[in-house]
Amino acid sequence: LKALQEVHPDLIKVVKQAARITPIPFIITEGIRTLTRQRLLVEQGLSKTLNSRHLTGHAVDFAPIVDGVLSWKTPAFLPIISAFKESGRLLRVAIESGSDWKSFKDYPHIQLSWRIYP
């Protein structure tokens, strides 16, 4: 829960609901970020923008826990992403998954919609 400090309350609701319904447990690896950290992630090729939703508390990153260990394998993310999307629908909170992006697939990333949460 520490990683959810300063994250938008609507996104926190979605995270908590997703944790209740997902078949695979997960942790939040990162919520809000400083611009300094964001610059570092762009330099490392782990992010593509300095205009990240993490800077405003409108995004979180997560990691699946498979057999007690964090997994970075794409298939482990898919059921959790589905749980996030279902939670957004249930709670009527517009979210976006980095897994749906065309140019840079960011499976661990969930954010509030730019359109609804500018």
C-alpha positions in Angstrom: 0.0 0.0 0.0 3.0 2.3 0.5 3.4 2.6 -3.3 -0.2 3.9 -3.5 0.6 7.0 -1.5 -0.3 10.2 -3.4 -2.0 8.1 -6.2 -5.4 9.3 -7.3 -8.2 7.9 -5.1 -10.1 6.5 -8.1 -7.1 4.5 -9.2 -6.6 3.2 -5.7 -10.2 1.9 -5.7 -9.5 0.1 -9.0 -6.2 -1.4 -7.7 -7.9 -2.7 -4.6 -10.8 -4.2 -6.5 -8.5 -5.8 -9.0 -6.5 -7.4 -6.1 -9.8 -8.9 -4.9 -10.8 -10.5 -8.2 -7.5 -11.5 -9.9 -6.5 -15.1 -10.1 -2.8 -14.1 -9.8 -1.6 -11.9 -6.9 0.4 -8.8 -7.7 2.2 -5.9 -6.0 2.3 -2.3 -7.0 5.9 -1.6 -7.8 5.5 2.2 -8.4 2.9 4.9 -8.1 3.9 8.5 -8.1 7.3 9.5 -9.5 9.5 12.5 -9.5 10.6 14.1 -12.7 14.2 13.1 -11.9 13.1 9.4 -11.7 11.1 9.8 -14.9 14.1 11.2 -16.8 16.2 8.3 -15.6 13.6 5.8 -16.9 13.5 7.5 -20.3 17.3 7.4 -20.4 17.3 3.7 -19.6 14.6 3.1 -22.3 12.1 1.9 -19.7 9.8 4.8 -20.5 9.2 6.8 -23.7 7.9 10.1 -22.2 8.6 12.8 -19.7 4.9 13.5 -19.7 4.1 10.4 -17.7 0.9 9.9 -15.7 3.1 8.7 -12.8 4.2 12.4 -12.3 0.7 13.3 -11.2 -0.4 10.2 -9.4 -2.6 9.0 -12.2 -0.7 5.8 -13.0 0.7 2.7 -11.3 3.0 -0.1 -12.3 2.5 -3.6 -11.0 4.2 -7.0 -11.0 2.6 -10.5 -10.8 3.7 -12.9 -8.1 3.9 -16.4 -9.5 4.9 -19.2 -7.1 6.0 -16.6 -4.6 8.3 -14.8 -7.0 7.9 -11.6 -9.0 7.4 -12.5 -12.7 8.2 -10.3 -15.7 6.9 -12.8 -18.2 4.0 -11.4 -20.3 1.5 -14.2 -19.8 1.5 -13.6 -16.0 0.4 -10.0 -16.6 -2.6 -10.8 -18.8 -5.1 -12.1 -16.1 -4.2 -9.1 -13.9 -4.7 -6.7 -16.7 -8.2 -8.3 -17.3 -8.9 -7.8 -13.6 -7.9 -4.1 -13.8 -10.2 -3.6 -16.8 -13.1 -5.4 -15.2 -12.6 -3.4 -12.0 -12.6 -0.2 -13.9 -15.9 -1.2 -15.6 -17.4 -2.2 -12.3 -16.4 1.0 -10.5 -17.0 3.2 -13.6 -13.5 4.5 -13.5 -12.0 5.0 -17.0 -8.6 3.3 -17.1 -6.1 2.5 -19.8 -3.6 -0.3 -19.9 -0.1 0.1 -21.3 -0.6 -3.3 -22.9 -3.0 -1.7 -25.4 -0.6 0.8 -26.7 0.5 0.4 -30.3 4.1 1.6 -30.3 5.4 0.6 -26.8 3.7 -2.3 -25.0 4.0 -1.5 -21.3 2.3 -4.5 -19.7 3.0 -3.5 -16.0 1.3 0.0 -16.5 -2.2 1.0 -15.6 -3.4 4.7 -15.7 -6.5 6.8 -15.5 -7.8 7.9 -18.8 -6.4 11.2 -20.1 -9.8 12.1 -21.5 -11.7 11.7 -18.2 -8.8 12.6 -15.8 -6.8 15.4 -17.6 
